[in-house]
Amino acid sequence: MTLAHKKAKALKPGAPRPAKELCSECGLCDTHYIHYVKEACAFINQQVADLETAAHGRSRDLDSEDDLYFGVHQQMMAARKQQPIEGAQWTGIVSTTAIEMLNRGLVEGVVCVQNSEADRFQPMPVIARTPEEILAARVNKPTLSPNLSVLEQVEQSGMKRLLVIGVGCQIQALRSVQDKLGLEKLYVLGTPCVDNVTREGLQKFLDTTSRSPETVVHYEFMQDFRVHFKHEDGSIEKVPFFGLKTNQLKDVFAPSCMSCFDYVNSLADLVVGYMGAPFGWQWLVVRNETGQEMLDIVMEQLETQPVMAKGDRKQAVQNSIPAYDKGVTLPMWAAQLMGVVIEKVGPKGLEYARFSIDSHFTRNYLYTQRNHPEKLEQHVPEYAKRIVCQYKLPK
């Protein structure tokens, strides 16, 4: 029997996408799997609860705060590699996991994202088949990336065991079509994701924020309430959140990211990020048995500690809502001072993670309400509605 998608044709570059301006460029429409886009796309058909049940055996318990915020999980921990990988954005847990799975024969290939030779920030999805190809993908690419554009190559290769590394919108689409890929086993290693940009948007952010945009290797919004830019010479530039030129940057983030409610990558088997961990550590979330299997193969290489939570996020979130909405930017001296104070008394660990989720969900709810009111009820998951209703939003 010929599967229905075999007769479909990928969209041409530049052609209008089914999700219109909310397209996150996940890559599904670049393949014949576009046949399933109306069901699979996170911005056309929000179905996180159903996909959680399919992937993890249950959907999240909305009466459990940890489930409500962080999704279905078996365990969470903070970790870092005992021997970090040189050039990794953190210590290299994601790269190490992928390499070990490949070397042990658990998978035949790894979907990951390298960068083009011409541009260090231009994402280039690949199916890595060697450790060297995986290492070439280390360091996050903060731009929209069509990871799923390689799905046809997976199908054509005859590959039966695959690891996919991706972010929430990509993984929702992947989960929706995974039974059409002809795989015997799919592993999903997710990273938390928020506020991606187009390549042009990234340049505007770098030009507006960094002292040396042309030498930035990577950056991250960190738990100390500062953006950390790593430069080619190894130096770290820190810019306080409150000193960002918000009035110039409000429109730089992709509309898809401004209407996304899957910060924690709730459909991955194993999630590796940083926002729920102490500074300098990574936050690991094991969602199911497949995720545990992935973690087990690298556990001996990790130093771990329990997750922790400290502080109270609520007032900081409430204060941030009108500040962002009005594009408030503090003078740098005031931003530096506020950053020092909040670093000492502000939320840490899982409470920082909840702060980040709350502030983004309230912002994104307002964006969706104002720009796509017809989608609001169906598009915003129940867990996000419960989180947002804790706060007073502007009209």
C-alpha positions as CSV (number, residue, x, y, z in Angstrom):
1,M,0.0,0.0,0.0
2,T,1.3,3.5,-0.9
3,L,1.1,5.9,2.0
4,A,-0.8,9.1,1.2
5,H,2.2,11.4,1.7
6,K,4.1,9.7,-1.1
7,K,1.9,11.5,-3.6
8,A,2.3,14.9,-1.9
9,K,4.8,17.5,-3.0
10,A,7.0,19.7,-0.8
11,L,6.4,23.4,-0.9
12,K,8.9,25.4,-2.9
13,P,11.2,27.8,-1.0
14,G,9.5,31.1,-0.5
15,A,6.0,29.7,-1.1
16,P,3.3,30.7,1.5
17,R,3.1,28.2,4.4
18,P,-0.1,26.7,5.8
19,A,0.5,28.3,9.2
20,K,1.0,31.7,7.5
21,E,2.9,34.2,9.6
22,L,2.9,31.7,12.6
23,C,5.1,29.3,10.7
24,S,8.1,28.3,12.7
25,E,9.9,26.9,9.7
26,C,10.2,23.5,11.3
27,G,10.9,21.9,7.9
28,L,7.8,19.6,7.6
29,C,6.5,21.6,4.7
30,D,9.8,21.1,2.9
31,T,9.0,17.4,2.5
32,H,6.1,15.3,1.2
33,Y,5.0,14.9,4.8
34,I,3.3,18.3,4.2
35,H,0.4,16.0,3.5
36,Y,-0.1,15.8,7.3
37,V,0.5,19.5,8.2
38,K,-3.0,20.4,9.2
39,E,-2.9,17.8,11.9
40,A,0.8,18.0,12.7
41,C,1.7,21.7,12.9
42,A,1.8,23.1,16.4
43,F,0.4,26.4,15.2
44,I,-2.5,24.9,13.2
45,N,-3.6,22.1,15.5
46,Q,-2.5,22.3,19.2
47,Q,-2.7,18.7,20.6
48,V,0.0,18.5,23.3
49,A,-2.2,16.5,25.8
50,D,-3.0,13.8,23.2
51,L,0.6,13.6,22.0
52,E,1.9,13.4,25.6
53,T,-0.3,10.4,26.2
54,A,0.9,8.7,23.0
55,A,4.6,9.5,23.8
56,H,4.7,9.0,27.6
57,G,1.6,6.9,28.5
58,R,-0.2,9.8,30.2
59,S,-0.7,13.6,29.9
60,R,0.5,15.9,32.6
61,D,-1.3,16.1,35.9
62,L,-2.6,19.7,36.1
63,D,-2.9,19.5,39.9
64,S,0.8,18.8,40.3
65,E,2.9,22.0,40.1
66,D,5.9,20.2,38.7
67,D,3.8,18.5,36.0
68,L,1.9,21.7,35.3
69,Y,5.1,23.6,34.6
70,F,7.6,21.0,33.4
71,G,5.4,18.4,31.8
72,V,5.3,14.6,32.2
73,H,8.4,13.3,33.8
74,Q,9.9,10.5,35.8
75,Q,12.7,12.5,37.3
76,M,14.6,15.7,37.1
77,M,18.2,16.5,38.1
78,A,21.1,18.9,37.6
79,A,24.1,17.6,35.9
80,R,27.4,18.5,34.1
81,K,30.0,16.4,32.4
82,Q,33.0,15.5,34.4
83,Q,35.2,16.1,31.3
84,P,33.5,18.8,29.2
85,I,33.7,18.7,25.4
86,E,35.9,21.5,24.1
87,G,33.8,24.1,22.2
88,A,30.4,22.9,23.6
89,Q,28.0,25.6,24.6
90,W,27.8,24.0,28.1
91,T,29.7,20.8,29.0
92,G,28.5,18.7,26.0
93,I,25.8,16.4,27.5
94,V,23.7,16.6,24.3
95,S,26.6,15.8,22.0
96,T,27.9,13.1,24.3
97,T,24.6,11.4,24.4
98,A,24.2,11.4,20.7
99,I,27.8,10.1,20.1
100,E,27.4,7.3,22.6
101,M,24.1,6.2,21.1
102,L,25.7,6.1,17.6
103,N,28.8,4.3,18.8
104,R,26.8,1.7,20.6
105,G,24.7,1.0,17.6
106,L,21.5,2.1,19.3
107,V,20.8,4.4,16.3
108,E,22.0,4.6,12.7
109,G,21.8,8.3,12.4
110,V,21.2,11.5,14.4
111,V,19.2,14.5,13.1
112,C,21.0,17.6,14.4
113,V,21.9,21.1,13.2
114,Q,25.3,22.1,11.9
115,N,25.9,25.6,10.6
116,S,26.7,26.6,7.0
117,E,30.3,27.3,6.0
118,A,29.4,30.8,5.1
119,D,27.6,31.8,8.3
120,R,28.2,30.5,11.9
121,F,24.5,31.2,12.7
122,Q,22.8,29.8,9.6
123,P,21.3,26.5,10.6
124,M,22.0,23.4,8.4
125,P,20.0,20.3,9.4
126,V,21.9,17.0,8.7
127,I,21.6,13.3,9.5
128,A,24.9,12.7,11.3
129,R,26.4,9.3,10.9
130,T,29.7,9.8,12.6
131,P,30.9,11.3,15.9
132,E,32.7,14.1,14.0
133,E,29.4,15.1,12.2
134,I,27.7,15.3,15.6
135,L,30.5,17.4,17.1
136,A,30.2,19.7,14.1
137,A,26.6,20.5,15.4
138,R,27.6,21.5,18.9
139,V,26.5,25.0,20.1
140,N,22.9,26.2,19.8
141,K,21.7,28.0,16.7
142,P,19.3,30.7,17.9
143,T,17.6,31.0,14.6
144,L,14.5,29.3,13.1
145,S,15.8,25.9,11.8
146,P,14.0,23.5,9.4
147,N,15.2,20.3,11.2
148,L,12.4,18.2,9.8
149,S,13.4,19.0,6.2
150,V,15.7,15.8,6.3
151,L,12.8,13.4,7.0
152,E,12.6,12.4,3.4
153,Q,16.3,11.5,3.5
154,V,15.6,9.3,6.6
155,E,12.9,7.5,4.7
156,Q,15.0,7.0,1.6
157,S,18.0,5.8,3.5
158,G,16.1,2.8,4.9
159,M,17.3,3.8,8.4
160,K,15.3,2.0,11.1
161,R,16.7,3.5,14.4
162,L,17.0,7.2,14.7
163,L,17.8,9.9,17.2
164,V,16.3,13.4,16.6
165,I,17.5,16.4,18.5
166,G,15.1,19.3,18.3
167,V,12.9,22.0,19.9
168,G,9.2,21.9,20.8
169,C,7.5,22.9,17.6
170,Q,9.7,20.5,15.6
171,I,9.0,17.6,18.0
172,Q,5.2,18.1,18.0
173,A,5.2,17.8,14.2
174,L,7.6,14.8,14.4
175,R,5.5,13.0,16.9
176,S,2.5,13.5,14.7
177,V,4.2,11.8,11.7
178,Q,6.6,9.4,13.4
179,D,4.5,6.3,12.6
180,K,4.8,7.2,8.9
181,L,8.7,7.1,8.8
182,G,9.1,3.4,8.7
183,L,11.2,3.4,11.9
184,E,11.6,0.6,14.4
185,K,12.8,2.9,17.1
186,L,12.8,6.7,17.5
187,Y,14.7,8.5,20.2
188,V,13.9,12.2,20.9
189,L,16.4,14.4,22.7
190,G,14.9,17.8,23.2
191,T,16.2,21.2,24.3
192,P,14.0,23.9,25.9
193,C,13.4,26.7,23.4
194,V,12.2,30.2,23.5
195,D,12.5,33.4,21.5
196,N,14.1,32.3,18.2
197,V,14.6,34.8,15.4
198,T,15.2,34.9,11.7
199,R,18.8,35.4,10.7
200,E,18.0,39.1,10.1
201,G,16.4,39.4,13.5
202,L,19.4,37.8,15.1
203,Q,21.7,40.3,13.5
204,K,19.5,43.2,14.8
205,F,19.7,41.6,18.3
206,L,23.4,41.3,18.2
207,D,24.0,44.8,16.8
208,T,21.7,46.3,19.4
209,T,23.0,44.4,22.4
210,S,26.6,43.2,22.1
211,R,29.7,45.3,22.2
212,S,31.2,43.2,19.4
213,P,28.5,41.6,17.3
214,E,30.8,40.1,14.7
215,T,32.8,38.1,17.2
216,V,29.9,36.5,19.1
217,V,30.2,32.7,19.1
218,H,27.0,32.0,21.1
219,Y,24.8,33.6,23.7
220,E,22.2,32.6,26.3
221,F,19.7,34.3,28.6
222,M,21.1,33.0,31.9
223,Q,19.8,32.4,35.5
224,D,21.7,35.5,36.8
225,F,19.3,37.7,34.8
226,R,22.0,38.6,32.3
227,V,22.5,37.7,28.6
228,H,25.9,36.0,28.3
229,F,27.7,36.5,25.0
230,K,30.8,34.3,24.4
231,H,33.2,35.9,22.0
232,E,35.9,34.3,19.7
233,D,38.7,35.2,22.1
234,G,36.9,33.2,24.9
235,S,35.8,36.3,26.8
236,I,32.3,36.5,28.2
237,E,30.2,39.7,27.9
238,K,27.3,40.0,30.3
239,V,24.3,42.3,29.6
240,P,21.5,42.6,32.2
241,F,18.1,41.7,31.0
242,F,16.8,45.0,32.3
243,G,19.2,47.0,30.1
244,L,18.1,45.4,26.8
245,K,16.7,47.9,24.3
246,T,13.2,46.4,24.5
247,N,11.6,49.2,22.6
248,Q,13.8,48.3,19.6
249,L,13.7,44.5,20.0
250,K,9.9,43.9,20.6
251,D,9.4,42.8,17.0
252,V,12.6,40.9,16.5
253,F,11.3,37.5,17.8
254,A,9.5,35.2,15.4
255,P,5.6,35.3,15.6
256,S,5.7,31.5,16.1
257,C,7.9,32.0,19.2
258,M,5.6,34.8,20.5
259,S,2.7,32.3,20.3
260,C,4.4,29.2,21.6
261,F,3.5,27.5,24.9
262,D,5.9,24.5,24.8
263,Y,9.0,26.1,26.3
264,V,10.0,22.8,28.1
265,N,9.8,20.6,25.0
266,S,7.1,18.4,26.6
267,L,7.1,15.7,23.9
268,A,10.8,14.7,24.0
269,D,12.0,11.6,25.8
270,L,14.8,13.4,27.4
271,V,15.3,17.1,27.8
272,V,18.6,18.8,28.4
273,G,18.6,22.6,29.1
274,Y,19.7,24.9,31.9
275,M,16.9,26.9,33.2
276,G,15.9,24.7,36.2
277,A,19.5,24.1,37.3
278,P,22.0,26.2,39.4
279,F,24.3,28.4,37.5
280,G,26.9,26.4,35.6
281,W,24.8,23.2,35.6
282,Q,22.4,21.6,33.1
283,W,18.8,20.7,33.9
284,L,17.9,17.1,32.9
285,V,14.2,16.0,32.6
286,V,13.6,12.3,32.0
287,R,10.0,12.0,30.6
288,N,9.7,8.2,29.9
289,E,11.6,4.9,29.8
290,T,13.2,5.8,26.4
291,G,14.6,8.9,28.0
292,Q,15.9,6.9,30.9
293,E,17.6,4.6,28.5
294,M,19.3,7.6,26.9
295,L,20.4,9.0,30.2
296,D,21.7,5.7,31.5
297,I,24.4,5.4,28.7
298,V,26.1,8.7,29.8
299,M,25.3,8.7,33.5
300,E,28.8,7.5,34.5
301,Q,30.3,10.5,32.7
302,L,28.2,13.0,34.7
303,E,28.4,14.8,38.0
304,T,24.8,15.2,39.3
305,Q,22.9,16.9,42.1
306,P,19.2,17.1,43.0
307,V,17.1,20.0,41.6
308,M,16.4,22.8,44.1
309,A,14.1,25.9,44.3
310,K,14.7,29.1,46.1
311,G,13.0,32.5,46.2
312,D,9.6,33.8,45.0
313,R,9.0,34.6,41.3
314,K,5.5,36.0,41.5
315,Q,6.1,39.7,42.0
316,A,9.0,39.8,39.6
317,V,6.8,38.2,36.9
318,Q,3.9,40.7,37.6
319,N,6.3,43.6,37.3
320,S,7.8,42.3,34.1
321,I,4.4,42.1,32.3
322,P,3.7,45.9,31.9
323,A,7.5,46.6,31.5
324,Y,7.7,44.4,28.5
325,D,4.4,45.5,27.1
326,K,5.4,49.2,27.2
327,G,9.0,48.5,26.0
328,V,10.6,49.9,29.1
329,T,14.4,50.1,29.1
330,L,16.4,51.1,32.1
331,P,19.6,53.2,32.0
332,M,22.5,50.7,32.1
333,W,23.7,51.7,35.5
334,A,20.2,51.1,36.9
335,A,20.0,47.8,35.0
336,Q,23.3,46.7,36.4
337,L,22.2,47.5,39.9
338,M,18.9,45.8,39.6
339,G,20.7,42.7,38.2
340,V,23.0,42.5,41.2
341,V,20.0,42.8,43.6
342,I,17.9,40.2,41.8
343,E,20.9,37.8,41.5
344,K,21.1,37.8,45.3
345,V,17.5,37.7,46.3
346,G,15.7,36.5,43.1
347,P,14.3,33.1,42.1
348,K,16.8,30.2,41.6
349,G,16.7,26.6,40.4
350,L,13.2,25.4,39.6
351,E,11.7,28.7,40.8
352,Y,13.8,30.5,38.2
353,A,12.4,28.1,35.6
354,R,8.9,28.9,36.7
355,F,9.7,32.6,36.5
356,S,10.9,32.2,32.9
357,I,7.9,30.1,32.0
358,D,5.4,32.6,33.7
359,S,6.9,35.7,32.0
360,H,7.0,34.1,28.6
361,F,3.5,32.5,28.8
362,T,1.9,35.8,30.0
363,R,3.7,37.7,27.1
364,N,2.7,35.1,24.6
365,Y,-0.9,34.9,25.8
366,L,-1.2,38.6,25.3
367,Y,0.4,38.4,21.8
368,T,-2.0,35.7,20.7
369,Q,-5.0,37.4,22.2
370,R,-4.2,40.6,20.4
371,N,-3.0,39.3,17.1
372,H,-4.9,36.0,16.7
373,P,-7.9,36.2,19.0
374,E,-9.8,33.6,16.9
375,K,-7.1,31.1,17.8
376,L,-6.8,31.9,21.5
377,E,-9.2,29.3,23.0
378,Q,-8.0,26.3,21.0
379,H,-4.3,27.2,20.6
380,V,-3.4,27.9,24.3
381,P,-3.1,24.6,26.2
382,E,-5.0,24.1,29.4
383,Y,-1.8,24.1,31.5
384,A,-0.7,27.4,30.0
385,K,-4.1,28.9,30.8
386,R,-3.7,27.9,34.4
387,I,-0.3,29.4,34.6
388,V,-1.4,32.7,33.0
389,C,-4.5,33.1,35.2
390,Q,-2.2,33.7,38.2
391,Y,-1.4,37.1,36.9
392,K,-3.2,40.4,36.1
393,L,-2.8,41.2,32.4
394,P,-3.1,44.6,30.8
395,K,-6.1,45.2,28.5
